Amino acid sequence: MKITVVRDQITPDLQELTRDLQRIPEDAFKIFRSHTPIRSGAARRNTTLKGSTIDANYAYATALDGGSSNQAPDGMTKPTLDLVRRRLDRLFKGR
């Protein structure tokens, strides 16, 4: 018995899924940074993406993320996680 693959349908889907997953950290960083309040600009300036990790490297990051600013009453993490959850739901539960 010989099996011949006429058309590989899974590889293109997996490649597209991989590309979409690789975009999530950059998109999450953009959302996190856009929700970071601006007063002096130090918080946004000191928020960076290192690999797939968002680094909020300033002493008052926890306070801002806790909603201490009127500019970001939900902080930065909640809107970021909402985006990531929506994106993952779309990717894994269907488009």
GUSE-320742 format. One record per residue: x, y, z of N, C-alpha, C, O in turn; residue in one letter. Coordinates in nm, 2 decimals. Atoms other than C-alpha are relative to their C-alpha. Layout:
% residues N
+--------+--------+--------+--------+--------+--------+--------+--------+--------+--------+--------+--------+----+
:     nx :     ny :     nz :    cax :    cay :    caz :     cx :     cy :     cz :     ox :     oy :     oz : aa :
+--------+--------+--------+--------+--------+--------+--------+--------+--------+--------+--------+--------+----+
:      X :      Y :      Z :      X :      Y :      Z :      X :      Y :      Z :      X :      Y :      Z :  A :
...
+--------+--------+--------+--------+--------+--------+--------+--------+--------+--------+--------+--------+----+
//
This chain:
% residues 95
+--------+--------+--------+--------+--------+--------+--------+--------+--------+--------+--------+--------+----+
:     nx :     ny :     nz :    cax :    cay :    caz :     cx :     cy :     cz :     ox :     oy :     oz : aa :
+--------+--------+--------+--------+--------+--------+--------+--------+--------+--------+--------+--------+----+
:   0.08 :  -0.12 :   0.00 :   0.00 :   0.00 :   0.00 :   0.09 :   0.12 :   0.00 :   0.19 :   0.13 :   0.08 :  M :
:  -0.07 :  -0.12 :   0.01 :   0.13 :   0.34 :  -0.09 :  -0.09 :   0.12 :   0.01 :  -0.20 :   0.12 :  -0.05 :  K :
:   0.08 :  -0.12 :  -0.02 :   0.00 :   0.67 :   0.03 :   0.07 :   0.12 :  -0.06 :   0.19 :   0.14 :  -0.04 :  I :
:  -0.05 :  -0.11 :   0.07 :   0.05 :   0.98 :  -0.18 :  -0.07 :   0.13 :   0.05 :  -0.20 :   0.13 :   0.04 :  T :
:   0.06 :  -0.12 :  -0.04 :  -0.01 :   1.33 :  -0.05 :  -0.02 :   0.08 :  -0.12 :   0.07 :   0.12 :  -0.19 :  V :
:   0.03 :  -0.08 :   0.12 :  -0.19 :   1.52 :  -0.32 :   0.01 :   0.15 :   0.03 :   0.06 :   0.22 :  -0.05 :  V :
:   0.00 :  -0.14 :  -0.03 :  -0.22 :   1.85 :  -0.14 :   0.01 :   0.01 :   0.16 :  -0.07 :  -0.04 :   0.23 :  R :
:  -0.02 :  -0.02 :  -0.14 :  -0.08 :   1.95 :   0.20 :  -0.08 :   0.12 :   0.04 :  -0.05 :   0.23 :   0.01 :  D :
:   0.08 :  -0.11 :  -0.04 :  -0.35 :   2.16 :   0.36 :   0.04 :   0.06 :   0.14 :   0.00 :   0.17 :   0.17 :  Q :
:  -0.03 :  -0.05 :  -0.14 :  -0.22 :   2.18 :   0.72 :   0.12 :   0.09 :   0.01 :   0.12 :   0.18 :   0.09 :  I :
:  -0.12 :  -0.08 :  -0.01 :   0.12 :   2.33 :   0.66 :  -0.02 :   0.15 :  -0.02 :   0.02 :   0.23 :   0.06 :  T :
:   0.03 :  -0.15 :   0.01 :   0.00 :   2.67 :   0.52 :  -0.08 :   0.05 :   0.12 :  -0.05 :   0.16 :   0.16 :  P :
:   0.08 :  -0.04 :  -0.12 :  -0.25 :   2.69 :   0.81 :   0.09 :   0.02 :   0.12 :   0.08 :   0.11 :   0.19 :  D :
:  -0.09 :  -0.01 :  -0.11 :   0.02 :   2.62 :   1.06 :   0.10 :   0.12 :  -0.01 :   0.14 :   0.18 :   0.08 :  L :
:  -0.10 :  -0.11 :   0.03 :   0.26 :   2.87 :   0.90 :  -0.07 :   0.13 :   0.03 :  -0.02 :   0.23 :   0.09 :  Q :
:   0.08 :  -0.12 :  -0.02 :  -0.02 :   3.14 :   0.91 :  -0.02 :   0.02 :   0.15 :  -0.01 :   0.13 :   0.21 :  E :
:   0.02 :   0.00 :  -0.15 :  -0.09 :   3.05 :   1.28 :   0.13 :   0.05 :   0.07 :   0.12 :   0.13 :   0.16 :  L :
:  -0.13 :  -0.04 :  -0.05 :   0.28 :   3.08 :   1.36 :   0.03 :   0.14 :  -0.02 :   0.07 :   0.21 :   0.08 :  T :
:  -0.02 :  -0.14 :   0.02 :   0.30 :   3.42 :   1.20 :  -0.08 :   0.08 :   0.09 :  -0.04 :   0.18 :   0.14 :  R :
:   0.09 :  -0.07 :  -0.08 :   0.00 :   3.54 :   1.38 :   0.04 :   0.00 :   0.15 :   0.03 :   0.10 :   0.22 :  D :
:  -0.05 :   0.02 :  -0.14 :   0.13 :   3.41 :   1.72 :   0.12 :   0.09 :   0.02 :   0.14 :   0.15 :   0.13 :  L :
:  -0.13 :  -0.08 :  -0.02 :   0.47 :   3.58 :   1.66 :  -0.03 :   0.15 :   0.00 :   0.05 :   0.23 :   0.05 :  Q :
:   0.04 :  -0.14 :   0.00 :   0.29 :   3.92 :   1.61 :  -0.06 :   0.04 :   0.14 :  -0.06 :   0.16 :   0.17 :  R :
:   0.07 :  -0.04 :  -0.12 :   0.12 :   3.91 :   1.95 :   0.08 :   0.08 :   0.10 :   0.03 :   0.18 :   0.15 :  I :
:  -0.08 :  -0.09 :  -0.09 :   0.41 :   4.04 :   2.17 :   0.01 :   0.14 :  -0.05 :  -0.01 :   0.23 :   0.04 :  P :
:  -0.01 :  -0.14 :   0.05 :   0.46 :   4.34 :   1.95 :  -0.13 :   0.08 :   0.01 :  -0.14 :   0.19 :   0.05 :  E :
:   0.13 :  -0.06 :  -0.01 :   0.09 :   4.41 :   1.93 :  -0.04 :   0.03 :   0.15 :  -0.10 :   0.14 :   0.18 :  D :
:   0.03 :  -0.02 :  -0.14 :   0.05 :   4.37 :   2.31 :   0.08 :   0.11 :   0.05 :   0.03 :   0.19 :   0.13 :  A :
:  -0.09 :  -0.11 :  -0.04 :   0.35 :   4.60 :   2.36 :  -0.06 :   0.14 :  -0.04 :  -0.07 :   0.23 :   0.03 :  F :
:   0.06 :  -0.13 :   0.05 :   0.18 :   4.87 :   2.15 :  -0.12 :   0.04 :   0.08 :  -0.14 :   0.16 :   0.11 :  K :
:   0.11 :  -0.03 :  -0.09 :  -0.14 :   4.84 :   2.35 :   0.04 :   0.05 :   0.14 :  -0.01 :   0.15 :   0.19 :  I :
:  -0.05 :  -0.03 :  -0.13 :   0.04 :   4.84 :   2.68 :   0.05 :   0.14 :   0.00 :   0.02 :   0.23 :   0.09 :  F :
:  -0.06 :  -0.14 :   0.01 :   0.24 :   5.15 :   2.58 :  -0.10 :   0.11 :  -0.02 :  -0.09 :   0.22 :   0.03 :  R :
:   0.10 :  -0.10 :   0.03 :  -0.06 :   5.33 :   2.44 :  -0.09 :   0.03 :   0.12 :  -0.14 :   0.14 :   0.13 :  S :
:   0.08 :  -0.02 :  -0.12 :  -0.24 :   5.28 :   2.77 :   0.08 :   0.06 :   0.12 :   0.03 :   0.08 :   0.23 :  H :
:  -0.09 :  -0.05 :  -0.10 :   0.06 :   5.40 :   2.97 :  -0.02 :   0.16 :   0.01 :   0.00 :   0.22 :  -0.09 :  T :
:   0.03 :  -0.14 :  -0.01 :  -0.03 :   5.75 :   3.11 :   0.12 :   0.09 :  -0.04 :   0.24 :   0.05 :  -0.02 :  P :
:  -0.11 :  -0.09 :   0.03 :   0.17 :   6.05 :   2.99 :  -0.01 :   0.12 :   0.10 :  -0.11 :   0.18 :   0.11 :  I :
:  -0.01 :  -0.12 :  -0.07 :   0.28 :   6.32 :   3.23 :   0.13 :   0.07 :  -0.04 :   0.13 :   0.17 :  -0.10 :  R :
:  -0.13 :  -0.05 :   0.04 :   0.65 :   6.37 :   3.18 :   0.05 :  -0.08 :  -0.12 :   0.14 :  -0.04 :  -0.18 :  S :
:  -0.04 :   0.08 :   0.11 :   0.68 :   6.09 :   2.93 :   0.10 :  -0.11 :   0.04 :   0.13 :  -0.20 :  -0.03 :  G :
:  -0.10 :   0.09 :  -0.05 :   0.92 :   5.89 :   3.15 :  -0.06 :  -0.14 :   0.00 :   0.02 :  -0.24 :  -0.03 :  A :
:   0.06 :   0.14 :  -0.01 :   0.68 :   5.59 :   3.19 :   0.00 :  -0.06 :  -0.14 :   0.04 :  -0.18 :  -0.16 :  A :
:   0.00 :   0.05 :   0.14 :   0.63 :   5.55 :   2.81 :   0.15 :  -0.02 :  -0.05 :   0.18 :  -0.12 :  -0.11 :  R :
:  -0.14 :   0.01 :   0.04 :   1.00 :   5.61 :   2.75 :   0.07 :  -0.12 :   0.06 :   0.16 :  -0.18 :   0.00 :  R :
:  -0.07 :   0.11 :  -0.07 :   1.10 :   5.34 :   3.00 :  -0.08 :  -0.13 :  -0.01 :  -0.05 :  -0.22 :   0.07 :  N :
:   0.07 :   0.13 :   0.03 :   0.85 :   5.08 :   2.87 :   0.06 :  -0.05 :  -0.13 :   0.05 :   0.01 :  -0.23 :  T :
:  -0.07 :   0.06 :   0.12 :   1.03 :   4.85 :   2.63 :  -0.05 :  -0.15 :  -0.01 :  -0.11 :  -0.21 :   0.08 :  T :
:   0.02 :   0.14 :   0.03 :   0.98 :   4.51 :   2.47 :   0.13 :  -0.07 :  -0.01 :   0.21 :  -0.03 :  -0.10 :  L :
:  -0.12 :   0.08 :   0.00 :   1.25 :   4.26 :   2.54 :  -0.04 :  -0.14 :  -0.04 :  -0.08 :  -0.22 :   0.05 :  K :
:   0.04 :   0.13 :   0.05 :   1.19 :   3.95 :   2.33 :  -0.15 :   0.00 :   0.00 :  -0.21 :   0.07 :  -0.08 :  G :
:   0.15 :   0.00 :  -0.01 :   0.83 :   3.87 :   2.42 :  -0.05 :   0.05 :   0.14 :  -0.16 :   0.03 :   0.18 :  S :
:   0.03 :  -0.06 :  -0.13 :   0.84 :   4.05 :   2.76 :  -0.01 :   0.15 :   0.00 :   0.08 :   0.22 :  -0.05 :  T :
:   0.01 :  -0.14 :  -0.02 :   0.71 :   4.39 :   2.83 :   0.06 :   0.04 :   0.13 :   0.03 :  -0.01 :   0.23 :  I :
:  -0.07 :  -0.05 :  -0.12 :   0.94 :   4.57 :   3.07 :  -0.03 :   0.14 :   0.03 :   0.00 :   0.23 :  -0.04 :  D :
:   0.04 :  -0.13 :  -0.05 :   0.79 :   4.86 :   3.26 :   0.11 :   0.04 :   0.10 :   0.09 :   0.01 :   0.22 :  A :
:  -0.11 :  -0.02 :  -0.09 :   1.12 :   4.98 :   3.41 :   0.00 :   0.14 :   0.06 :   0.08 :   0.22 :   0.02 :  N :
:   0.01 :  -0.12 :  -0.07 :   1.02 :   5.26 :   3.64 :  -0.07 :  -0.03 :   0.13 :  -0.15 :  -0.12 :   0.14 :  Y :
:   0.04 :   0.04 :  -0.13 :   0.95 :   5.27 :   4.01 :  -0.15 :   0.00 :   0.02 :  -0.20 :  -0.07 :   0.11 :  A :
:   0.14 :  -0.02 :  -0.02 :   0.58 :   5.37 :   3.98 :  -0.09 :  -0.08 :  -0.09 :  -0.20 :  -0.05 :  -0.11 :  Y :
:   0.07 :   0.08 :   0.10 :   0.48 :   5.11 :   3.72 :  -0.12 :  -0.07 :   0.07 :  -0.23 :  -0.08 :   0.01 :  A :
:   0.10 :   0.07 :  -0.06 :   0.28 :   4.91 :   3.97 :  -0.12 :   0.09 :   0.04 :  -0.23 :   0.05 :   0.03 :  T :
:   0.10 :  -0.10 :  -0.03 :   0.09 :   5.22 :   4.09 :  -0.08 :   0.04 :  -0.12 :  -0.20 :   0.04 :  -0.12 :  A :
:   0.07 :  -0.03 :   0.13 :   0.01 :   5.32 :   3.73 :  -0.09 :  -0.12 :  -0.04 :  -0.21 :  -0.10 :  -0.08 :  L :
:   0.07 :   0.11 :   0.04 :  -0.10 :   4.97 :   3.65 :  -0.12 :  -0.03 :   0.09 :  -0.22 :  -0.09 :   0.05 :  D :
:   0.11 :   0.01 :  -0.10 :  -0.32 :   4.97 :   3.96 :  -0.11 :   0.10 :  -0.02 :  -0.21 :   0.10 :   0.05 :  G :
:   0.10 :  -0.10 :   0.03 :  -0.52 :   5.26 :   3.81 :   0.02 :   0.13 :   0.08 :  -0.08 :   0.20 :   0.09 :  G :
:  -0.02 :  -0.12 :  -0.08 :  -0.36 :   5.55 :   4.01 :  -0.01 :   0.12 :  -0.09 :  -0.02 :   0.23 :  -0.04 :  S :
:   0.01 :  -0.11 :   0.09 :  -0.38 :   5.77 :   3.70 :  -0.14 :   0.01 :  -0.06 :  -0.20 :  -0.09 :  -0.11 :  S :
:   0.13 :  -0.02 :   0.07 :  -0.70 :   5.92 :   3.56 :   0.01 :  -0.03 :  -0.15 :  -0.09 :  -0.06 :  -0.21 :  N :
:  -0.02 :   0.03 :   0.15 :  -0.55 :   5.87 :   3.21 :  -0.02 :  -0.15 :  -0.03 :  -0.05 :  -0.18 :  -0.14 :  Q :
:   0.01 :   0.15 :   0.02 :  -0.55 :   5.49 :   3.26 :  -0.06 :  -0.06 :   0.13 :   0.01 :  -0.13 :   0.20 :  A :
:   0.06 :   0.05 :  -0.12 :  -0.80 :   5.40 :   3.53 :   0.00 :  -0.16 :   0.01 :  -0.01 :  -0.21 :   0.12 :  P :
:  -0.01 :   0.15 :   0.00 :  -0.78 :   5.03 :   3.42 :   0.14 :  -0.05 :   0.00 :   0.17 :  -0.17 :  -0.01 :  D :
:  -0.14 :   0.04 :   0.01 :  -0.41 :   5.04 :   3.42 :   0.04 :  -0.04 :  -0.14 :  -0.03 :   0.00 :  -0.24 :  G :
:  -0.05 :   0.03 :   0.13 :  -0.21 :   4.90 :   3.13 :  -0.01 :  -0.15 :  -0.03 :  -0.03 :  -0.19 :  -0.14 :  M :
:   0.01 :   0.15 :   0.02 :  -0.22 :   4.52 :   3.19 :  -0.13 :  -0.05 :  -0.05 :  -0.14 :  -0.13 :  -0.13 :  T :
:   0.13 :   0.05 :   0.03 :  -0.59 :   4.47 :   3.17 :  -0.04 :   0.02 :  -0.15 :  -0.08 :  -0.07 :  -0.21 :  K :
:   0.03 :  -0.02 :   0.15 :  -0.64 :   4.63 :   2.82 :   0.09 :  -0.09 :  -0.08 :   0.05 :  -0.14 :  -0.19 :  P :
:  -0.10 :   0.08 :   0.07 :  -0.33 :   4.44 :   2.71 :  -0.05 :  -0.15 :   0.00 :  -0.05 :  -0.21 :  -0.11 :  T :
:   0.05 :   0.14 :  -0.01 :  -0.46 :   4.10 :   2.84 :  -0.13 :  -0.02 :  -0.08 :  -0.15 :  -0.12 :  -0.14 :  L :
:   0.13 :   0.01 :   0.08 :  -0.80 :   4.17 :   2.68 :   0.03 :  -0.02 :  -0.15 :  -0.03 :  -0.10 :  -0.21 :  D :
:  -0.04 :   0.02 :   0.14 :  -0.63 :   4.21 :   2.34 :   0.05 :  -0.14 :  -0.02 :   0.02 :  -0.20 :  -0.12 :  L :
:  -0.07 :   0.13 :   0.02 :  -0.42 :   3.90 :   2.38 :  -0.11 :  -0.11 :   0.01 :  -0.11 :  -0.20 :  -0.07 :  V :
:   0.11 :   0.10 :  -0.01 :  -0.73 :   3.69 :   2.49 :  -0.08 :   0.00 :  -0.12 :  -0.11 :  -0.10 :  -0.18 :  R :
:   0.08 :  -0.01 :   0.12 :  -0.93 :   3.82 :   2.20 :   0.07 :  -0.06 :  -0.12 :   0.01 :  -0.14 :  -0.20 :  R :
:  -0.08 :   0.05 :   0.11 :  -0.65 :   3.74 :   1.96 :   0.01 :  -0.15 :   0.00 :   0.00 :  -0.22 :  -0.10 :  R :
:  -0.02 :   0.15 :  -0.01 :  -0.59 :   3.39 :   2.09 :  -0.14 :  -0.07 :  -0.02 :  -0.14 :  -0.18 :  -0.08 :  L :
:   0.13 :   0.06 :   0.03 :  -0.97 :   3.32 :   2.09 :  -0.02 :  -0.01 :  -0.15 :  -0.07 :  -0.11 :  -0.20 :  D :
:   0.02 :   0.00 :   0.14 :  -0.98 :   3.42 :   1.73 :   0.08 :  -0.10 :  -0.07 :   0.04 :  -0.17 :  -0.16 :  R :
:  -0.09 :   0.10 :   0.07 :  -0.68 :   3.21 :   1.63 :  -0.03 :  -0.14 :   0.03 :  -0.02 :  -0.23 :  -0.06 :  L :
:   0.02 :   0.14 :  -0.04 :  -0.78 :   2.90 :   1.82 :  -0.14 :  -0.05 :   0.00 :  -0.17 :  -0.17 :   0.00 :  F :
:   0.14 :   0.04 :   0.01 :  -1.15 :   2.90 :   1.81 :  -0.07 :   0.03 :  -0.13 :  -0.19 :   0.01 :  -0.15 :  K :
:   0.05 :  -0.03 :   0.13 :  -1.19 :   3.01 :   1.46 :   0.00 :   0.15 :  -0.03 :  -0.01 :   0.23 :   0.06 :  G :
:  -0.01 :  -0.14 :   0.03 :  -1.18 :   3.33 :   1.27 :  -0.14 :   0.06 :  -0.02 :  -0.15 :   0.18 :  -0.05 :  R :
+--------+--------+--------+--------+--------+--------+--------+--------+--------+--------+--------+--------+----+
//
